[in-house]
Amino acid sequence: MRDFKQLEVWKRGHNMALSVFKMTSVFPSNEKFGLVSQMRRSSQSIPTNLAEGCGRESQKELVRFCNIGMGSASELEYQLLLIKDLEFITTDEYEQSIDELVILKKQLNAFIQYLKTQTPNFQS
């Protein structure tokens, strides 16, 4: 079992979730149960799955939860594009968020690859 709060990738994911919560707090009220809810769920799913995976017994389970987090990151990537195209955020805000998300996805992928090398006979 690992302490998820010590992982740099978890910290980055947590900060991304905080950014999304702040960003969506000013969205139109008619999006409260639409995009706001979806974006908040996908953004918090990234660090949440890392935390859950760290509480599991095996590296293989941790990798599985990291992969779920990666899927949520890809979901968030599309949602950011959508809100830019809907003009809920500026192009600069979009680019800043995407840059941070790309770093997060690379870091998460590197963590997954590391975990796989630490597990003898790992088969996904």
Steps between C-alpha positions, in 0.01 A plus 500: 500500500632844403430846639337660196555851639876452450467434125582795274251372243224500764592856604480615138165324457367657819606846380332436165176410678522818708553705182198340333280568804604868495464525122150351497374711791431787260329296227138578410255362757326290236822295473503412871374146436662468158855604422577622851408165652675298228822701514515489877447125502761429234758732659459358848499145363870531415636548855215295648597193298866547591401513867281191472767309310757583767273340757486172312721201572673450167693706248277354229193647668676834535579496127134426424385801701769717339365397160150601607645837604664529157162446338354777715786729396416438135135572574600828664717586200194489274287693749758779508489520120121511511482785750756695298291456185188602696697808611464426871878548528754694296752342268774595747316328787449195280866482400615538859265224616594269213871554562451399863287202401757378247768508770267311734428233237871456425578473870220249550616294203857498635370385839304218335807389304712512817247287689499244220879467519477445876258210464653168390317341206257792475235440238235763442 
